Amino acid sequence: MQTRWIKVAGIVSIVAFATIIIRLLLAGNEDTWLCVNGSWVAHGNPVEAAPTTPCGYN
């Protein structure tokens, strides 16, 4: 009975770990500039300055 719970706990741990890793890999860059309504808006805390190129449709 105890070995069954150890196996279940191991499987749950592996699934949780895999979910966290996949989430981190697919999250993308959180510190970037986004084009919103024709102007650049900081998303997160970007290190680089805002882009000088126009954004959106003019």
N, C-alpha and C positions, 0 to 999 in steps of 0.2 A: 504494500500500500504506500509506504513512504517513497519507494523508488518511482512510483507513478507520479507523485507530486513533484519530485525533483525533475523528472522529464518534462512535465507540464511547465514548470517554472523556467527551465532551460529554453524551451520553445518560445515562451512568451518573451523572455529576455532577448533572444535572437531577433524576433519580429520587431520588438521595440527599437533595438539598436539599428536594424536595417531601415526602419521608417525614419529615424532621426538622420541617418547618413543620406538617404535619398532626399529628404527635405532640404538639407544643407546644400547638396549638389545642385538641386533644381531651383533654389531660391533666387539666384542671380545677384546682380550688383545692387545693393541697397543705397549706396552713396553715389548718386549720379544726377544729371540734369534731365528734366523731362520737359517736352514741349506741351504747354497747356494754353489753349486759346490764343495761340500766336506768340507767346512769350516763354522764355526759359524759366522754369521754376525748380529750385533745389529740392531734391528728394533725399532725405537723410542728411549727411554732412559731407558733401563732395570736397575733395582736396583741391581740385583744379578749378579755375575761374569759369564763369558761365561761357558757353560757346558764343562766338561772334557771328556765326552764320545765322541767317534768318531761319525761323522755324514756322512750320505750318503753311497754310496757303495764303498768298498775298493777292 
